Amino acid sequence: MFTFLRYLINKYPHASQRALEILPGLTSWSFILFPVWGSIFWPIGVAYFIIAFNVYWLYRSTTLAWAAVISYYRIQAWQKYDWMGDVLGFSDWEEVKHVIVLPTYKEPGEILVRTLEALVKQTIGAKQIIPIIAMEMRAGEEINESRVEMIKKEFKDTFAGLFFTYHPADLEGEVVGKSSNAAWAGKEFKKELAKHKDWDINKMTISSVDCDVALHPNHLAAVAFHFLDDPHRYSKIWQGAIVFYNNIERIPWPMRVFNRMSSVINMAQLSRPDRLINFSTYTLSLKLMDEIDYWDTDVIPEDYRIFFKTYFATKGEVEVEPLYISVSADAAEAQGFWSTYTNTYEQVKRWAWGASDDAYIIKKYILDKEAPFWDKTIRVFKVIEDHFMWPVNWFIITLGANMPPLLNETFSRTVMGKTLPQVSSAIMTISLVSMLAMVLIDIKARPKVKDLPLWRNSGFFLLSATRTRCTYETDDGKIS
């Protein structure tokens, strides 16, 4: 079968690419519409499908909640641990430098300063860190230069090195976004690397860090320890728990619920190695990044792409290793309720662009002959499962059980037709236990705010419960 599929891809590259691009939408719409036409022509099949899907949902909810509990306690332990004590046990620890790529467009200079201040507070020491402020020329000279001046004034001579790159606009074959900007920054830094004889590419890490992120003080010390201690350091990507807690109490309540749930889901993912793929802010060796020629410039989402690019380039050796440390980011925010709502929607839409990588991933999976078959199959299946089903869940869970009795009067008079909505509702009600566990984890994990009224937490649970019928986890912590 794979021989035939490889033949089709090689013989019809454009047609096969287009078919793979259509596949996610075609699959999702097929599942969404199945309860509609199936209720008319095959209601009993739809009924069993709905029940099976609800059981599957209960399983996913339960495992997610359990993983969130495990991750929470591990995060508490890791963040208190003296990682520098372990790092100092390596004689060459000072030779390891940490390159931090901060892609930015028009974010205020104060945001970048806050991110750099968090780097200064790293227990590893600022002289082990090399920030790269990756700017876009299309942001305008005035905006860029004002931020450069602000940052140089605040952090001159603070780090092992501080670089500013300017990604040109309208480069042929490039797609505007984080990936192309980061790629430009990485390649520009490689030129600088040649000027510093005491910097060894084999003893450097590179991190993609969103410009609104504040790393925990122990973050880079933990990275340094795992880099130094792991003989397979050049085939590892390290991922922390992305939590949207920087401004969580400032945003309106619907978006607050959404981001708090997202934060708990991101924590949970660390304890699920079968589903863990780097997302948003992550670290790998500079040697590995250089070997794959940095980020791709013709894509919007860069995190999934960088994982599968490194995975297939190393014949399936690359793994994502969890760092049980919080990576605190900003939730989407703007002036006023509707502007914040719009920004949140735009953020989720950008996350959804991750599905645009499915064609690339599936094609690589089919053409690859060297990665372990079952390992690559499981990894690719998990991504496809999440991306294909993400748009489907709300329709199946919220509307699915009502479709057969509503659209097929004959079926509505059968025992199955009468009990299907009740059975579905009962399964979903059990899922509330998982929701309660996630709410409690969030309350314990997020920064404490003085004089926060009790109704804020109780209200969060009630609002979260209403989302139980339409909330779904994906590998990268996205919910729908």
N, C-alpha and C positions, 0 to 999 in steps of 0.2 A: 504493500500500500504506500509506504513512504517513498519507494522508488518511483511510483507513478506520480505522486504529488510533487516530488522534486522535478520530475520531467515536465509537468505542467507549469511549474513556477519558472523553470529555466527557458522553456519554449515560448511561454506567453507571459513575460514579466509584467507588462502593463495591465493586462486583463486579470491576472492573478492578484496583483496588488489592489486593484479596484474591488475585486470580489472579497478580499480580506478586509478592506475598509468598510464594506457594506455589512459584513457578517455581524458585528455587534448590534447595530440597529435592527437588522432583520430578525435576529434571535430575540431581542428584547420585545419587539412589537409582536412577534409570534406568541410569546408567553402572555403578554398583556391581552391580546385579542382571543386567546384560546378559551377563557371562561365565557366569552360572549357567544361565539359561533358554536363552541362545544356544548353550551347549555341547551342549544336548540337541537343539535344532532346527536350528541352523546353525553347527556347530563350525568349519568352515573360515573363516567370516566372523569368528568370535571370535578365531581364531588370527592372522589378518592384523591385526585390531584391536589385539591384544596387542603384536605386533611393531612396528606403527606407533607405538603409545603409548610403547614402550621407546625407540625411535629419537628420538621427541619429547623424552622424558625426558633422553636423552643430550645432545641439543642444548641443552636448558635448563641442564643441569649444567655443560656446557662453557662456555657464554656467561656463566653466573654466576661461575665460577672466574676467567675472563679479566677480567671486570668487577671482581672483588675485587682482583686484582693491580693493575689500573690505579688503582683508588680508593686502595689502600694507599699507593702512591707519591705520588699527588696529595695525600693527607692529610698525609704527612710533610712535603711541600714547603710546603703552605699553613700548617701550624701553626708553621713556623719563619719564615715571611715576616713582614716588618715592615709590617703593614697600617696601623698608625698613621702611618707615614711617608707613605703615599698619602693617608690621610684628611686630614692636615694641609695637603695641597695645595688643599683646598677652603676658600674663605674663610668659608663659612657652616656649617662642620661642627659648631660648638658649638651651633647652633640646633637640631640634630637630637637629639631625645630618644628613649630606648628604654623603652617601657612593657613590663614583664615581669609577666604574669599567672601567679600560682602557686596553682592550685586545690588545696585541702587539705581533708581530712576529720578524721581522728584521728591523723595522723602526728605522731610526737614532735617537740617544739620543736627538738631538736638537729638533726634532719634539715633543717628549714627554715633554721636558722642556718648549716649547712654550705652550703646552696644560695646563701644571701645572701653568705656569705664568698667564694664563687666569683665573684659579681657585683662585689664590692669589688675583686677582683684583675684585673678587666677592664682591658686596656690603653687602652680608650677613656676610662676615668675614671669613678668612681662618680657624679660630678655630672651625667653624661649619662644616668643610669639612674633609672627610676621603678618600683620593685617594687610590686605589688599583691598582698597576701596575701588570697586569696579563701577565706574560711572558710564552713563550713556551720553554721547555727544548730542543726541537729539533733545536732551533735557535743557540744553542751552548753556552758553558759556557763563552767563551771570550766575545761574543757580549752582553750577559745578564749582566755579572758582570761590564763591562765598563759602561753600562747605569745605573746600580744601583749606582755605584760610582759617576757618574755625577749628578744624581738626589739627592742623599743624601747630596752631597756637596752644592747643590743649595738650597735645601728645608728642611734641617734638622730642626726639631722643628717649622716648619712653620704652619703645619696643626694640627687638633685635633688628627690625626693619619696618618701614611704613611706606607703602607704595600706592600710587594712584594711577589707574588706567582709564582710558577713554575709548569706549567702544564706538567705532564709526557707524554712522547711520547708512542704511540702504546698501549694505554689502551684498553682492550678487550671491544668490543661493541661500541666504540666511533668512531665518524667521526671527522677528523682533521678540525678545523675551529674556528671561533669566539665563537660559541655557547658553545662548549665543554670547551674551555678555560675560558669563563666567568663563566660557571657552577662551575668549579674547584675553581676559585677565590672566588665566593660567598660562597661556602661551607667551604673553608679555613677561610674566614673572620668570619663565624659563630663560629668557634672554638675560635678565638680571642675575639669575643664579650663576651664570658663567663668570660674573664679575667678583663673586665671593668665594674664594678658594676654601674657606673654612666651612662652607655649607655643602653637605653631602646629600644628594638626592635620595640615596638609599637610607638616610636617617632623617627623613622629613615626612610629615603628614600634611594632608591638604583637606580642609573642611569647607563645605558649602554652607554658609550661614546666612539666613535671611537677615536683612539689615535692622529689623525690629526685635531681634532676639537678644536676650540677656542670659548668657551661659552661667550655670551654677559655678561657684568658685572651685569646686572639685572636678569640673568637667574635663579639662585638659590634662590634669594629673592622672585621672583614670584612663584617659586615652593613651598617655605616655606609658603608663604601666603595662597596659595590654599590648601596646606596640612593642615594647622592649621584651616582654615576657613570652610572646607568641612566636614560635619558629615559623608559623605560616602567616606572618604579619602582612605579607604582600598579596595575600588573597582574602583579606578581611575588609569589611566595611562596618564601621561602628555607628550605632544609632541610639540616640537618647529619646526620652519621652517628651514629645511636643505638647506643651500645655499652654492654653491661651489665657493666662492669668494676669498678664501685665496690666491690663485695663478692664478686667472683667466686670468690676463693679460700676464702671462708668457707662456701659452700653445698655440700651433698652432691654427689658426682660425677655422678649422672645429670642433675641440674639444671644442673650446671656445663657439661656437654657441650652441653645444649640452649641455654643462654644464650651460650656462646662461638660456637656455630654461628649463632645469631640475629644476633650482633654482626657477624660477617663478611658475612652476607647483607645486613644494613643498610648496611654499607660499599659493597658491590657495587652496590646500587640507585642510588647517586649517579652512577655511570657509565652508567646505562641510562635516558636521558631519556624513552624510550618507555614506561617503567614507573614513573617517579618521581612519587609523590604524597606530599604532606606527611603526616607521621606523628609523633604523640606530642609532639615539641617543634619548633616552627617559627615563622617570622616573616613578617609582611606589613605593609603600610603601614596606619596607623590610619585614614587616609582611606578606603581600600578596605573595611576592616572596618566602619566607620561607615556606609558606603553600603549594605551588605547587612544592616544592623541586627544586627551581631554574630552570635554563635553561636546555633544553634537550641536551643530549650529542651525540645523534645519527643522528643529522641533520646538514645541512650546513646553511640555513637561520634561524636566531633566532627570528627576529622581529615579523613576522606573527605568528610564532609558539607560542611565549610567549603571544600574545593577545588571540588567541583561546584557549590556555591552561588555562589561567586565566578566560576567558569568560565561558567556560563550567564547570570549577571547582567551580565557584561561582553561577551556575545556571542562567547565563545570566546577572549578575549584573554589570560586568565590562564595563566601557566606557572609550574611549580615549578623553581626554579633551585638547583642543588646548591651547598652550602657544604662543601668538603672539609675539614671540621674535626670532630673527635670530640665527641659530646655524651654524657658519661659518666653513666649511670643505674645504679640499684640493680637487681639481679636479685631476683625474688620470694624472700623469706627469712622464716623463722620459727624457733621453737625446736624442734630435732629434725628427723629425716629426713622423717617422714610429714607433719608440719605444713608443712615447706618444699615437699614434693611437692604437697600440697593447694593451697598458695598459688600455685604455678606453674601448676597446672591451672586455677585460678580466673582467673589472668592470661590464659592462652591462651583461655579461654572468653570473656573480655571482648573479646579481639581478634576472636574469631569473630563477635561481635555486629556486626562491620563488614558482614557479609552482610545485616543488616537494612536497610542503606541501598540495597540493589540495586533494590528497588521504586521508591524515590525517583529513583535515577539513571536507570533505564530509562524511567520516566515523563517525566522532564525531557528525556531524549534524544528521545523520540517527539514531544513537544509543541513542542520548540524548533524555530524556523525561521530563526535568525539566526547561530548558530555555524557555522563551516566544516564541511561535511558529513563529509568524510573524517577530519578532525582529531577531531571529537567521536566518530565511529564507532570509530576506533582506540582512543581513550582509554576509552570505555565497554566495548568488547570486551575489553580487557586486564583490566579490573576484574572483569567477568563471568567471564572465563576462569579467573582465580585463585580467585574465591570459589566458583564452581560446582565446580571440580576439586579444591579443597583437601581435602574429605572423601573423595575418590575414590582418590587416588593410592596410599595404602597397600594397598587392596584389589586394584587392578589390577597393581601392581608385585610385590607379595608373593605373592598367591594366583592372579592371573589366568592365568599360563602353565600352571598345574597343573589348572585347571578342565576344559578340553576332554578331555584324556586320562582324567581321573578320572571324569567324569560320562558320557562317551560311549565305551563299550568298542569299538565299531566304529572310531571315529576314532582311538583309541589305537593301533590296529594299522597305521595308515597312516604314510607317511614323515613327513608334517607332524606327526602326533600324537606320534611318537617324538622328533622334533628340536625341537619348540616349546620345551620347558623348557630345553634346552641353548642354543638361540639367545638366548632371553630372558636367561639367566644370563650369557652372554658379553657382551651389551650392557651389563648392569648392572655387570659386572666392569670394563669400560672406564671406567665412571663413577667408579671409585675414584681415577683420576688427578685428576679435578676435586676430589674429597674431600681428597686429599693436599695439593693446592695451597691449599685453604681452611684446612687445619690449619696449614700453614706461615705463612700470612698472620696467623692468630690468634696464633701464638706470637710473631711479630715485632711485632704491633700492641699487644697488651695490656701493661699496666704490668709491669715486671720485679719479681719477688719473690726476695729473697735466699734462697739455700740451698734452692731448689725442686728436689726430687729428679727425676732424669731420667724415672723411671717415670710421673710425672704427665703429661708431654707424650706419651710413647709410648702410655700407656694411653688418653689422649684420642683419639689416632688410631684405635686399635682399637675404642673405643666409638663413635666417629664413623662408622667403616666399617659397623658393624652398623646404623646409622641410614640408610645410603645407600638402602636399599630403602623407606624410609618418610619421607624428608625432602623437603620441597617448599618452594620460595620463593614468596612473594606480593609484591605491590607494596609492602606496608608492612612487609616484613621478617619476616613471620610464618612459622613452619614447623610442619609437622604430623608 
